[in-house]
Amino acid sequence: MPKLPVAAHAPPSPGQGAGTVRLRYLARSAILVRGPRSGTPYRFSEQQQVQAVQRADVEPMVASGHFRRE
């Protein structure tokens, strides 16, 4: 039986994939946040209030009071 090629899957980029949760930034000023656990940078602004955030970063970011889950 011939072997089928194995498809290579790239890991999801920050802001995409099943390992993320959508968070809403509650302020209006632009901010660049480094994920407290993953180190992933997230850029929030009035135009981009909702971003997909790595699951590891969700709880500390929500606990800050500046974000909420969507």
C-alpha positions, 0 to 999 in steps of 0.5 A: 500500500503506498504511503500518503504524504503527510501534510505539514501544518504551520502553528497558528499565528498569534490571533488565530486558531483553536488555542486563542480566545477573543478579548475586547480592550475596554479603553480607547487609546492604542496599546501594545501588550506583551502576553504575560505568559506567552510573550506574544505581542498584541496591539489594541486600538479604538479601531481594533478593540477585539483581538484573538489572544493565546489562551495562556494570556487570557486570565491575567489580561482579564484580571487586569480589568482592561479586557473582557472575553467576547 
